Amino acid sequence: MAKKKHPIFRLHKIKVHHNRWLIWAIAYVLFVTIALVGYIKITDEDVTEVQAEQVFRSWGEIYQNQKLGFSLRYPAHWEATADDVSVVVGPETGDEAVEVSVYRPTAERTIRKPLKILEEQPLVVDGREATQITNDIGNGKTESVVLVKTDAHIYVIRGEKSNVNKILLTFNLTK
């Protein structure tokens, strides 16, 4: 007669790892850490959006150009000067001005040629992929040059880095 080999009869022979509680504790700590980091990232983004809204609420002036396909906000003490392919937004005096120019989509090589690129970073502007370039303009000064690419145009936003970053938060493509 053959012996019955049912798994239920072997349950008492299963060996449990002696560090099972340590393994569970490490897994729990890892899970809580991942959840906490995710929460902090989400909270930081919400705070940034609220702060940006508070900063730019006082920026009551809106420049909109349907022909060039964009709009932006700027402070009331600044002024906007436009021509057929560009807009300069800034105070009457000083180096705070930000220029927005519009080029053909094939002109990127021409745009980059005169730049002395120190650093290049990807970013997103109004839902579009863009590139932020730190350009050496000499005498220890730099400027920020942002290239926003669409199917129809390349928008080049350039000026002092902090002002360019503020303008980017209000920059919208209208086409």
Secondary structure, 3 states (H helix, E strand, C coil): CCCCCCHHHHHHHCCCCCCHHHHHHHHHHHHHHHHHHHHHHHHHHHHHHHHHHHHHCCCCEEEEECCCCEEEEECCCCEEEECCCEEEEECCCCCCCEEEEEECCCCHHHHHCCCCEEEEEEEEECCEEEEEEEEEEECCEEEEEEEEECCCCEEEEEECHHHHHHHHHHCEECC
